[in-house]
Amino acid sequence: MLSRNINFKSFDQKPNNQKIKKDLKSVLGQNNEILKSLTKAYKYKYNKNLIKKFKKEKTLKIIGIGGSILGAQAIHDFLKHKIKKKIIFYDNLDTNIKNKSKCINIIISKSGNTLETISNTNILTTKNEKNIFITESKNSYLRSLALKLKAEIINHNNFIGGRYSVMSEVGMLPAELMGLDEGKFKQLNNLIKNKNFINLLVSNVSSTLFFIKKKRFNSIILNYDNSSDNLFRWYQQLIAESLGKKGKGILPIISSMPKDNHSLMQLYLDGPKNNFFTFFHTNEKKTLKINNSKILKSHSYLKNKTLGKIKFSQKVATENVFLKKKIPFRSFEIINKNEQSLGELFCFFILETILLGRALKVNPYDQPSVELIKQETRKILI
Protein backbone atom coordinates (compact mmCIF):
# COMPACT_ATOMS: atom_id res chain seq x y z
CA MET A 1 0.00 0.00 0.00
CA LEU A 2 1.50 3.35 -1.09
CA SER A 3 -1.31 5.24 0.63
CA ARG A 4 -5.03 4.72 1.28
CA ASN A 5 -5.64 5.91 -2.29
CA ILE A 6 -3.10 3.69 -4.04
CA ASN A 7 -2.17 0.01 -3.79
CA PHE A 8 1.42 -0.41 -4.91
CA LYS A 9 3.54 -3.52 -5.35
CA SER A 10 7.22 -2.79 -5.86
CA PHE A 11 9.65 -4.78 -7.96
CA ASP A 12 10.51 -8.21 -6.57
CA GLN A 13 14.14 -7.32 -5.96
CA LYS A 14 16.13 -7.00 -2.73
CA PRO A 15 18.86 -4.47 -3.54
CA ASN A 16 20.84 -2.45 -1.01
CA ASN A 17 18.78 0.63 -0.10
CA GLN A 18 21.02 2.43 2.37
CA LYS A 19 22.63 4.91 -0.04
CA ILE A 20 19.26 5.76 -1.60
CA LYS A 21 17.85 6.46 1.86
CA LYS A 22 20.71 8.87 2.55
CA ASP A 23 20.20 10.54 -0.82
CA LEU A 24 16.47 10.94 -0.13
CA LYS A 25 17.17 12.53 3.24
CA SER A 26 19.62 14.91 1.57
CA VAL A 27 17.16 15.82 -1.21
CA LEU A 28 14.33 16.47 1.24
CA GLY A 29 16.64 18.69 3.29
CA GLN A 30 17.44 20.99 0.37
CA ASN A 31 15.77 24.35 -0.26
CA ASN A 32 14.35 23.07 -3.54
CA GLU A 33 11.58 25.05 -5.26
CA ILE A 34 10.41 21.91 -7.07
CA LEU A 35 9.82 20.04 -3.83
CA LYS A 36 8.34 23.15 -2.24
CA SER A 37 5.74 23.23 -5.02
CA LEU A 38 4.57 19.79 -3.86
CA THR A 39 3.51 21.30 -0.51
CA LYS A 40 0.88 23.77 0.64
CA ALA A 41 3.68 26.16 1.66
CA TYR A 42 4.39 27.01 -1.98
CA LYS A 43 3.64 30.65 -2.86
CA TYR A 44 1.97 31.07 -6.24
CA LYS A 45 2.66 34.03 -8.49
CA TYR A 46 -1.08 34.57 -8.82
CA ASN A 47 -3.77 35.18 -6.22
CA LYS A 48 -7.31 33.93 -5.72
CA ASN A 49 -8.78 37.12 -7.20
CA LEU A 50 -7.62 35.94 -10.62
CA ILE A 51 -9.47 32.64 -10.14
CA LYS A 52 -12.63 34.47 -9.07
CA LYS A 53 -12.35 36.75 -12.10
CA PHE A 54 -12.37 33.87 -14.59
CA LYS A 55 -14.03 30.96 -12.76
CA LYS A 56 -17.41 31.41 -14.49
CA GLU A 57 -15.91 30.92 -17.95
CA LYS A 58 -17.11 27.62 -19.45
CA THR A 59 -14.34 27.05 -22.01
CA LEU A 60 -10.55 27.15 -21.66
CA LYS A 61 -7.92 26.93 -24.38
CA ILE A 62 -4.50 25.93 -23.08
CA ILE A 63 -1.56 26.51 -25.42
CA GLY A 64 1.90 25.11 -24.76
CA ILE A 65 4.18 22.18 -25.48
CA GLY A 66 6.07 19.55 -23.48
CA GLY A 67 6.27 20.15 -19.75
CA SER A 68 4.40 23.43 -20.05
CA ILE A 69 1.16 21.64 -20.89
CA LEU A 70 1.51 17.90 -20.17
CA GLY A 71 0.85 18.34 -16.45
CA ALA A 72 -2.43 20.18 -17.07
CA GLN A 73 -3.43 17.54 -19.63
CA ALA A 74 -2.67 14.76 -17.14
CA ILE A 75 -4.78 16.50 -14.49
CA HIS A 76 -7.67 17.10 -16.88
CA ASP A 77 -7.83 13.57 -18.26
CA PHE A 78 -7.31 11.79 -14.94
CA LEU A 79 -9.99 13.89 -13.21
CA LYS A 80 -12.34 14.65 -16.08
CA HIS A 81 -15.20 12.96 -14.22
CA LYS A 82 -15.04 15.95 -11.83
CA ILE A 83 -14.68 18.68 -14.48
CA LYS A 84 -17.74 20.33 -16.00
CA LYS A 85 -16.00 22.83 -18.27
CA LYS A 86 -14.77 22.39 -21.84
CA ILE A 87 -10.98 22.32 -21.97
CA ILE A 88 -9.13 22.40 -25.30
CA PHE A 89 -5.40 21.69 -25.48
CA TYR A 90 -3.03 22.81 -28.23
CA ASP A 91 0.20 20.92 -27.61
CA ASN A 92 1.74 20.49 -31.06
CA LEU A 93 1.97 22.14 -34.45
CA ASP A 94 -1.29 21.13 -36.12
CA THR A 95 -1.89 22.30 -39.67
CA ASN A 96 -5.63 21.65 -39.30
CA ILE A 97 -6.58 23.87 -36.36
CA LYS A 98 -10.32 24.49 -36.55
CA ASN A 99 -11.37 25.72 -33.11
CA LYS A 100 -11.25 29.49 -32.91
CA SER A 101 -14.10 29.96 -30.46
CA LYS A 102 -13.71 32.82 -28.01
CA CYS A 103 -12.85 31.77 -24.45
CA ILE A 104 -10.01 32.13 -21.95
CA ASN A 105 -6.63 31.43 -23.49
CA ILE A 106 -3.86 30.23 -21.16
CA ILE A 107 -0.47 30.45 -22.90
CA ILE A 108 2.42 28.74 -21.12
CA SER A 109 6.13 28.87 -21.93
CA LYS A 110 8.92 29.17 -19.36
CA SER A 111 11.36 30.84 -21.74
CA GLY A 112 8.70 32.83 -23.56
CA ASN A 113 10.46 31.97 -26.82
CA THR A 114 9.15 28.47 -27.57
CA LEU A 115 8.65 28.31 -31.34
CA GLU A 116 5.62 26.01 -31.36
CA THR A 117 3.83 27.99 -28.64
CA ILE A 118 4.54 31.30 -30.40
CA SER A 119 3.15 29.89 -33.66
CA ASN A 120 -0.05 28.50 -32.11
CA THR A 121 -0.60 31.63 -30.05
CA ASN A 122 -0.35 33.72 -33.21
CA ILE A 123 -3.12 31.71 -34.85
CA LEU A 124 -5.37 31.03 -31.87
CA THR A 125 -5.54 34.29 -29.90
CA THR A 126 -6.83 37.82 -30.44
CA LYS A 127 -6.66 41.05 -28.46
CA ASN A 128 -10.39 40.91 -27.79
CA GLU A 129 -10.16 37.58 -25.96
CA LYS A 130 -9.23 36.98 -22.33
CA ASN A 131 -5.59 35.93 -22.37
CA ILE A 132 -3.40 34.70 -19.52
CA PHE A 133 0.34 34.25 -20.12
CA ILE A 134 2.58 32.20 -17.80
CA THR A 135 6.22 32.95 -18.60
CA GLU A 136 9.45 33.99 -16.91
CA SER A 137 9.94 37.56 -15.74
CA LYS A 138 12.39 38.54 -18.47
CA ASN A 139 12.35 39.94 -21.98
CA SER A 140 10.90 37.39 -24.40
CA TYR A 141 8.60 37.20 -27.40
CA LEU A 142 5.57 35.98 -25.45
CA ARG A 143 6.04 38.50 -22.64
CA SER A 144 6.21 41.31 -25.19
CA LEU A 145 3.09 39.95 -26.89
CA ALA A 146 1.26 39.72 -23.57
CA LEU A 147 2.03 43.37 -22.86
CA LYS A 148 0.84 44.35 -26.32
CA LEU A 149 -2.43 42.43 -25.82
CA LYS A 150 -2.82 43.89 -22.30
CA ALA A 151 -3.17 40.32 -21.06
CA GLU A 152 -2.81 38.89 -17.55
CA ILE A 153 0.82 37.92 -16.93
CA ILE A 154 1.87 35.37 -14.31
CA ASN A 155 5.57 34.90 -13.65
CA HIS A 156 6.83 31.36 -14.20
CA ASN A 157 9.06 30.23 -11.34
CA ASN A 158 12.67 30.61 -12.57
CA PHE A 159 13.81 27.63 -10.51
CA ILE A 160 11.27 25.09 -11.77
CA GLY A 161 11.72 23.60 -15.25
CA GLY A 162 8.71 22.75 -17.38
CA ARG A 163 8.58 19.01 -16.72
CA TYR A 164 8.70 19.59 -12.94
CA SER A 165 6.19 22.45 -12.97
CA VAL A 166 2.91 20.53 -12.69
CA MET A 167 2.32 21.57 -9.06
CA SER A 168 3.38 25.17 -9.59
CA GLU A 169 1.47 27.95 -11.38
CA VAL A 170 1.77 25.98 -14.60
CA GLY A 171 -0.45 23.11 -13.50
CA MET A 172 -2.38 24.51 -10.56
CA LEU A 173 -3.79 27.64 -12.24
CA PRO A 174 -5.43 25.53 -14.99
CA ALA A 175 -6.54 23.02 -12.34
CA GLU A 176 -8.26 25.74 -10.31
CA LEU A 177 -9.95 27.14 -13.41
CA MET A 178 -11.16 23.60 -14.15
CA GLY A 179 -12.91 23.71 -10.78
CA LEU A 180 -10.49 21.42 -8.92
CA ASP A 181 -9.08 21.91 -5.40
CA GLU A 182 -5.39 22.72 -5.77
CA GLY A 183 -4.70 22.25 -2.05
CA LYS A 184 -5.67 18.58 -2.21
CA PHE A 185 -2.89 17.88 -4.73
CA LYS A 186 -0.25 18.92 -2.19
CA GLN A 187 0.62 15.60 -0.55
CA LEU A 188 4.41 15.66 -0.03
CA ASN A 189 4.38 16.54 3.67
CA ASN A 190 1.91 13.74 4.37
CA LEU A 191 3.81 11.20 2.31
CA ILE A 192 7.26 11.76 3.79
CA LYS A 193 5.81 11.02 7.24
CA ASN A 194 4.62 7.66 5.94
CA LYS A 195 7.35 5.05 6.50
CA ASN A 196 5.71 2.67 4.06
CA PHE A 197 5.80 5.31 1.30
CA ILE A 198 9.47 6.04 1.99
CA ASN A 199 10.44 2.36 2.02
CA LEU A 200 8.57 1.63 -1.22
CA LEU A 201 10.04 4.67 -2.97
CA VAL A 202 13.58 3.78 -1.91
CA SER A 203 13.12 0.11 -2.84
CA ASN A 204 11.70 1.11 -6.22
CA VAL A 205 14.65 3.39 -7.03
CA SER A 206 17.17 0.77 -5.89
CA SER A 207 15.51 -1.87 -8.07
CA THR A 208 15.54 0.44 -11.10
CA LEU A 209 19.28 1.04 -10.65
CA PHE A 210 19.74 -2.75 -10.43
CA PHE A 211 17.97 -3.17 -13.79
CA ILE A 212 20.12 -0.47 -15.40
CA LYS A 213 23.26 -2.31 -14.28
CA LYS A 214 21.82 -5.44 -15.91
CA LYS A 215 21.41 -3.47 -19.20
CA ARG A 216 17.63 -3.23 -18.90
CA PHE A 217 17.04 0.32 -20.15
CA ASN A 218 13.43 0.12 -21.38
CA SER A 219 10.77 1.08 -18.85
CA ILE A 220 7.47 -0.12 -20.32
CA ILE A 221 4.24 1.17 -18.82
CA LEU A 222 1.35 -1.26 -19.28
CA ASN A 223 -1.49 1.23 -18.91
CA TYR A 224 -4.99 -0.20 -18.36
CA ASP A 225 -6.60 3.24 -17.94
CA ASN A 226 -7.12 5.38 -21.04
CA SER A 227 -7.66 8.51 -18.95
CA SER A 228 -4.11 8.15 -17.59
CA ASP A 229 -2.44 8.22 -21.00
CA ASN A 230 -1.33 11.86 -20.60
CA LEU A 231 -0.17 11.18 -17.06
CA PHE A 232 2.35 8.79 -18.57
CA ARG A 233 3.23 11.13 -21.39
CA TRP A 234 4.15 13.58 -18.63
CA TYR A 235 6.10 10.81 -16.87
CA GLN A 236 7.75 9.84 -20.14
CA GLN A 237 9.16 13.34 -20.59
CA LEU A 238 10.13 13.57 -16.92
CA ILE A 239 12.22 10.39 -17.02
CA ALA A 240 13.63 10.70 -20.55
CA GLU A 241 14.60 14.38 -20.43
CA SER A 242 15.89 14.29 -16.87
CA LEU A 243 18.08 11.18 -17.12
CA GLY A 244 19.05 10.96 -20.81
CA LYS A 245 22.55 12.39 -20.53
CA LYS A 246 26.22 11.30 -20.71
CA GLY A 247 25.24 8.10 -22.53
CA LYS A 248 22.92 7.15 -19.67
CA GLY A 249 19.17 7.09 -19.25
CA ILE A 250 15.94 5.12 -19.38
CA LEU A 251 13.56 4.87 -22.35
CA PRO A 252 9.93 5.03 -21.08
CA ILE A 253 7.46 3.38 -23.47
CA ILE A 254 3.68 3.63 -23.02
CA SER A 255 1.72 0.53 -23.97
CA SER A 256 -2.10 0.73 -24.18
CA MET A 257 -3.69 -2.27 -22.56
CA PRO A 258 -5.32 -4.66 -23.13
CA LYS A 259 -5.07 -3.67 -26.81
CA ASP A 260 -1.32 -4.33 -26.92
CA ASN A 261 -1.89 -7.93 -25.82
CA HIS A 262 -2.61 -8.43 -29.51
CA SER A 263 0.47 -6.69 -30.89
CA LEU A 264 3.40 -6.20 -28.51
CA MET A 265 2.85 -8.73 -25.72
CA GLN A 266 4.54 -11.57 -27.61
CA LEU A 267 7.72 -9.47 -27.72
CA TYR A 268 7.40 -8.48 -24.06
CA LEU A 269 7.07 -12.12 -23.00
CA ASP A 270 9.54 -13.89 -25.27
CA GLY A 271 11.69 -11.14 -26.80
CA PRO A 272 14.98 -9.59 -25.59
CA LYS A 273 15.27 -9.36 -21.80
CA ASN A 274 16.08 -5.65 -21.74
CA ASN A 275 12.80 -4.37 -20.28
CA PHE A 276 11.21 -3.78 -16.90
CA PHE A 277 7.51 -3.01 -16.52
CA THR A 278 4.95 -0.88 -14.71
CA PHE A 279 1.34 -2.08 -14.51
CA PHE A 280 -1.15 0.75 -14.00
CA HIS A 281 -4.84 0.22 -13.33
CA THR A 282 -7.63 2.34 -11.84
CA ASN A 283 -10.75 1.23 -10.04
CA GLU A 284 -13.53 2.10 -12.48
CA LYS A 285 -16.79 2.18 -10.58
CA LYS A 286 -19.15 2.39 -13.56
CA THR A 287 -18.42 0.52 -16.78
CA LEU A 288 -20.63 -1.09 -19.40
CA LYS A 289 -22.04 -4.53 -18.63
CA ILE A 290 -22.18 -7.56 -20.92
CA ASN A 291 -25.62 -8.20 -22.45
CA ASN A 292 -26.34 -11.74 -21.18
CA SER A 293 -28.98 -12.47 -23.83
CA LYS A 294 -26.38 -12.15 -26.59
CA ILE A 295 -23.74 -14.41 -25.03
CA LEU A 296 -23.29 -17.88 -26.54
CA LYS A 297 -23.00 -20.91 -24.24
CA SER A 298 -19.31 -21.36 -25.04
CA HIS A 299 -18.59 -18.01 -23.29
CA SER A 300 -21.12 -18.14 -20.48
CA TYR A 301 -18.35 -17.10 -18.04
CA LEU A 302 -18.76 -13.57 -19.42
CA LYS A 303 -22.33 -13.28 -18.14
CA ASN A 304 -22.90 -10.50 -15.59
CA LYS A 305 -19.38 -9.20 -16.14
CA THR A 306 -18.59 -5.52 -16.71
CA LEU A 307 -15.89 -4.31 -19.09
CA GLY A 308 -14.02 -3.09 -16.02
CA LYS A 309 -14.06 -6.59 -14.52
CA ILE A 310 -12.84 -8.12 -17.77
CA LYS A 311 -10.03 -5.58 -18.06
CA PHE A 312 -8.97 -6.14 -14.43
CA SER A 313 -8.95 -9.92 -15.00
CA GLN A 314 -6.67 -9.44 -18.00
CA LYS A 315 -4.33 -7.30 -15.92
CA VAL A 316 -4.13 -9.89 -13.11
CA ALA A 317 -3.63 -12.70 -15.66
CA THR A 318 -0.76 -10.78 -17.29
CA GLU A 319 0.89 -10.19 -13.92
CA ASN A 320 0.60 -13.93 -13.15
CA VAL A 321 2.32 -14.81 -16.44
CA PHE A 322 5.05 -12.23 -15.76
CA LEU A 323 5.65 -13.83 -12.36
CA LYS A 324 5.95 -17.29 -13.91
CA LYS A 325 8.39 -16.00 -16.51
CA LYS A 326 10.32 -13.96 -13.90
CA ILE A 327 9.83 -10.71 -15.81
CA PRO A 328 10.37 -7.74 -13.43
CA PHE A 329 7.41 -5.46 -12.82
CA ARG A 330 5.81 -3.11 -10.33
CA SER A 331 2.09 -2.41 -10.07
CA PHE A 332 -0.05 0.65 -9.28
CA GLU A 333 -3.71 0.14 -8.44
CA ILE A 334 -5.61 3.43 -8.01
CA ILE A 335 -8.46 2.99 -5.55
CA ASN A 336 -9.83 6.54 -5.73
CA LYS A 337 -9.31 8.88 -8.68
CA ASN A 338 -9.12 12.28 -7.00
CA GLU A 339 -6.77 15.20 -6.45
CA GLN A 340 -5.04 13.44 -3.56
CA SER A 341 -4.20 10.26 -5.46
CA LEU A 342 -2.92 12.19 -8.48
CA GLY A 343 -0.87 14.45 -6.22
CA GLU A 344 0.66 11.36 -4.61
CA LEU A 345 1.64 10.01 -8.03
CA PHE A 346 3.23 13.33 -9.01
CA CYS A 347 5.24 13.31 -5.75
CA PHE A 348 6.33 9.69 -6.20
CA PHE A 349 7.48 10.11 -9.80
CA ILE A 350 9.27 13.43 -9.20
CA LEU A 351 11.17 12.08 -6.19
CA GLU A 352 11.97 8.89 -8.11
CA THR A 353 13.44 10.90 -10.99
CA ILE A 354 15.56 13.17 -8.80
CA LEU A 355 16.95 10.20 -6.86
CA LEU A 356 17.74 8.28 -10.05
CA GLY A 357 19.54 11.32 -11.48
CA ARG A 358 21.58 11.66 -8.32
CA ALA A 359 22.54 7.97 -8.35
CA LEU A 360 23.44 8.05 -12.06
CA LYS A 361 25.51 11.22 -11.54
CA VAL A 362 23.58 13.28 -14.08
CA ASN A 363 21.86 16.63 -13.57
CA PRO A 364 18.13 15.79 -13.57
CA TYR A 365 17.12 19.44 -14.01
CA ASP A 366 18.60 20.46 -17.38
CA GLN A 367 18.22 19.36 -21.03
CA PRO A 368 21.26 20.83 -22.85
CA SER A 369 21.11 18.86 -26.09
CA VAL A 370 17.54 19.87 -26.93
CA GLU A 371 18.79 23.43 -27.45
CA LEU A 372 20.81 22.22 -30.47
CA ILE A 373 17.62 21.49 -32.45
CA LYS A 374 16.13 24.86 -31.52
CA GLN A 375 19.24 26.63 -32.79
CA GLU A 376 19.34 24.60 -36.01
CA THR A 377 15.64 25.21 -36.70
CA ARG A 378 16.13 28.96 -36.34
CA LYS A 379 19.02 28.87 -38.84
CA ILE A 380 16.83 27.09 -41.39
CA LEU A 381 13.89 29.49 -40.97
CA ILE A 382 16.13 32.53 -41.30
N, C-alpha and C positions, 0 to 999 in steps of 0.2 A: 504494500500500500504506500503510494507516494504521499497522498493526503486523503481526506474523506471524499474528495471529488474524483480522484484518479487511482485506479489500481495499476500498479507497475511491477513488472517482473524484469529484473536486470539480467544481463548476460550470465550464462552458467560458467563463469570463470572465477578463479580464486587468486587474482594477482595481488602483489604487494601494494597496499593503499597508503602507507605512511607518508610518502613524499607528497602525494596528491592532497592529503589532509592538511599538511603544512602549507602547501600552495594555496589551498582554499582559505585558510585562516589569514594568510598574507593578503590575498585579493580582497577579502571582506574588510580588512583593516585599512585599505587604501581610501583616500578621498577621491573616489571615482564617480564622475557625473553619470556614467552609464548605470552603475549600480544604484546611485541615488534616485534615478528616474524610476526604479522598480519599487520605490517606497512612497508613502504618503508625504514624506518630508520634502519631496521635490517641488521646487518653485517654478511654475509655468511662466512663460513670457506673455501670457494672455490672462485676462481675468474673467470672472463669471458674467460680467456685464455684456461681453461679446457673445457668450452663449445665449443669454436672454434676448439679445438683439436679433439673433438669427434662428432661434429654436423653432419658430412657427413655420419656417420654410419647409416645403414638402419634398423638394428635389435638391440633391447635391451632385455637382460634378467635381470629381477629384482628379487632378492632372499631375502626373509625376512619372518617375520610372525607377526601377530597382528598389532600394531600401526606402526611398522617399514615399512609396505608395504601397508596397507589399504588406506592411504591417496593418494598414487600414483595410486592405482587401481581406487579409486573414481574419481580422476582427469582424468585418461585415459578414463574410460567408459563414464563419463558425457560429455567429450569433444572430443570423438573419431571422430566426424564428421570433426574436424579440424586437426586431426593427420594423417600423411601419412606414418609413419614408422610402422614396426611390433614390438609390445611390448609383451613379454612373461613374465608372473608372476608365480613365484614358492612360494606359500604361505602356504604350508602344507607338511606333509610327505606323498609323493605319491610313492607307490611301483611300479608304471608303468610309470616312467619318460622315455620319448622317445626322446625329443628334445635335441640334443647335438650339434646343429649347432654353428659354431664359430660366435661370435658377441661381443658386449660390455656386460660385466657382472657387475651389480651394486649390491653389497652385503651390506645389512643394518642390523645392530644390535647395539643398544645403549651400552649394556654391553660388547658385543664382545664374549659372552659365551653362546649365545642362542643355545640350543641343536639342534632344528630343522634346524636352519639356518646353523649351522656348518655341519650337515649331508648333506643337499642339496648342499652346497658349495663344499663339498668333491667330490660329484658325478658330478656336473655340470660345474666345472671350471678347466682350465689347465693353466700352466705357460705361454703358448704361446698365450693365449687370452689377450684381453684388459680388465683388472679388476679394478674396483673402489670400495673401501671399505669405508663405512660410519660407524664409531664407535668411542667410547669415547677415549680420549687421556690418556690411561692407559694400563697396561699390561693385555692382554686378548688373548684367543686362536685366534680370527679372526685378531687381530692386528699383532700377531706374524706370522700368515699365510700370511697376506698382505705383510709384510716385506720380507718374504721368496720368494714370487712370484714377488717381485719388482713392486707391484701394486701401483696405485694412492690411497692415504689415505686422507680422509676428516674427520676432527674431528667433532663428534656428539656433539651438545651443551649439556653440563653437566646438565643444569638447565631446560631442556625441555624433559619430558617423551615421550615415543613413541607415545601414542595416541593423544598428543597435538602437534606433530612435523610436521604436514602436511605442514605448511607454513615456515618451516625452511629448512635446507639443505636436509632433508629426503624426502620432497615432491617436493621442488622447483628445485633441481638438475635434477631429472627425468623429471619434467615438461618442463624444458628448453631443455633437450635432445629430448623430444617429439616434439619440435618446438613451444611450447607455450610461451606466454609472462608473465614471473613471476611477473613483476611489476603490471600488471592488477589485480592480485589476491589480492593485498594489499589494502583492503577497510576499515580498522578499523577507520582511521582518518576521512574519509568521513562520515562513519555511525554514529559516536558518535556526530557529529555536526547536525545530523538529529533528530529533536525532535520526529518525528513520529516513527522512529526506536527505540529510547530509550523508549518511552511510550509503544510500542508493546512488546518489550523485557521484560520490567518490569512487564507488565500485564500478559504475558505468564508465567513467573516464579512464580508470585503470584498465578495464577490459578493452576499451577502444585502442589504447596505446599498445596493448598486447597484440591485437589484431594487426596493427600497423607494422609491428616488428616481424610478424609472420607474413608480410607482404599482402595483406588483405586491405586494399585501399578503397573498395567500393562499398559505400553505405547505402543499402537499398531499403527504401521505405515502402512497405506493403500497406497501402492506405485503403481501409475498408469504409471510409467516410468521405463522400464526394465534397461535402461542405468544408472539409479540412484541406482541400487541394492547395489553396493559397497559403495556408499555414505552412505547408511543407515547401512551397516555393520560396517563402520567406526564410525558412530554415536552410533550404538549399543554398541561397545566397550567403547566409550567415556563415555556414561551414566552409563553403568553397572559397569565398572571397577573403575570409579571415585566416585560413590555414594554408591556402595554395601559394606557398612561397619557398624559395631556396630549394626547389626540387622536392618539396614535401607537400602533404595535403591529403584530403579525403574527397572522393567524388560522390556526392549525394545524388541518388537516382530515385525518382518518384514512380512507383508502380501502382496503377489503379486496379484495385481488387473488387470483386473476384474476376473481373474481365481478363486480367493478365494471367490467370490460370490457364487460359486457352491460347497463350502466345509466348510468354516469357518463362513460365514456371518450369518447363522442361530444362531450360538452361540453368535456372536457379538451383534445381535439384541435382542435376547430373553433369553440369558444366564445370568450368574452372573453379577451383576453390579459393577465389580471391575476393569473396563478398562476405559482409556481415549484414544483418537484417534488423529492421524495426517494424513490428506489427502495430498498427494503429486502428482502433475501433471505438466507436461511440455508442452509447446506449440510446437507441432510437425508440422512443416510447410509442409512436404511432406510425406504422407502416402498413402498406396494402396487404390484404389477406388473400390466400389462395381460395378460388371458387371451387368448393368441394364437388359440385355437380358436374364439373368439367374434367375432373381427374379420373384417369383410367385406373383399373385395378392394379396394374403393374406398379403404379407409383402412389399407392394409397397412403404411404408414409408422409406424403406432402399435405394431406388433409389437415385443416385447422392451423396450418403454419402460416406465419407472416413472412414477408420478404426479409424483414429484419432478423427473424429467427433462422432463416435459411442462410443468410449472409454470415451470421455469427457462427453457425455450424461449420461453414466452409473455413472460417478463420481458425477455429479450434482444430479442425481436421488438418489444416496446413501446419499448424504449430506441432501437432503430434507427429506428422511425417518429418518435420525438421528435427525434432528430438531424436527420432529413430535414426536419421541419417547424420546426426551430430553436426548439424549446420547451426552456427551461432546466431542467436537472435535475442532481442529484448521485446517487451510487449507493453503498450499503453492501452488501458481500457478506461474511457471517459464515462464516469457514472452520471455526472450532471454537466450539461453544456451551458455554462454561465460565465460571467466575467471573472469570477474567482478561478475556475479551472483553467481558463485560457491564460490568465495572468500567471498561474503556476507553471504552465508550459513555457511561457516566454522566459520566466526566471530560470527554469531548468536548462533550457537550450542555450541561453546567453552565458550562464555560469559554465556550462559544459564547454562551450567554445573558447572562452577565456582561459580555462584551465588546460585545455588541449594545446592552445597556442603557447602557453607558458612551458609546458612539458616538451613541446617540439622545438622550442627556442626560436619561434617566429613571432613577429609583432602581429597580434590578432586585430589591430585597429586600423591598419593602413591597407592600401591596394595600389601600390606604385605602378605596376605594369599596365593597368587599365588606362592610365593617362597616355600611354604611347598611341593607342588607337584614337583617342580624342585629338591628339596633336596631328596625326596622319590624316584624319578626316578633314580637319580644318584646312590643311595644305591642299587637299584635293578640291574642296569647295572654292577656295580662293583662286 
